[in-house]
């Protein structure tokens, strides 16, 4: 079945450092979504990427979708303590009748 | 506007008991999803509905699990009989668009502990 791999599993950074998480799919995706889950909370939608090579920015967050639509990344510039949480990618393939597969997530901790 | 509403927020029960989790999606959303989250297995899709019709239940672990959506504003996930390995956080999510074409709005989850 479809697999979506995410690395790293954990990342510890000093406040102000950059952070990147990567998402890789075994199959071509029709779209990819990113979610953030704070400790004890629920996943919250961040963004959706649809086009090959697409790049979107939200303040300090930069999202990319690979040219082959099999990989994606989320980069945070100058992390803050409010960035703490687990970041999930969720990939959807056309033949999968609308079902997305979530990666295992990257848990970010930020040391002030 | 109210988000996805789940109940109960916490449930502690004994092995063998029946558990019913409830979800009210956002009004106007066409798709509803049930996820289970554990440390070991991450976020797993159990089942999803489009327009109240179950589309894919391949993630339902076994016959002990069942889900219904009798109308557009209510869904239940039932576990009977429950087992300790069912302990997890169960999330309900809804989307205005079919399947995962649009963003998912998650409820706050139901934390289930089976002793």
Interface residues (C-beta under 8 A of the other chain):
Chain A: X31 X33 X35 X41 X42 X43 X44 X45 X48 X88 X90 X92 X97 X98 X99 X100 X101 X102 X103 X104 X105
Chain B: X31 X35 X42 X43 X45 X48 X50 X55 X56 X91 X93 X98 X99 X100 X101 X102 X103 X104 X105 X106 X107 X108 X109
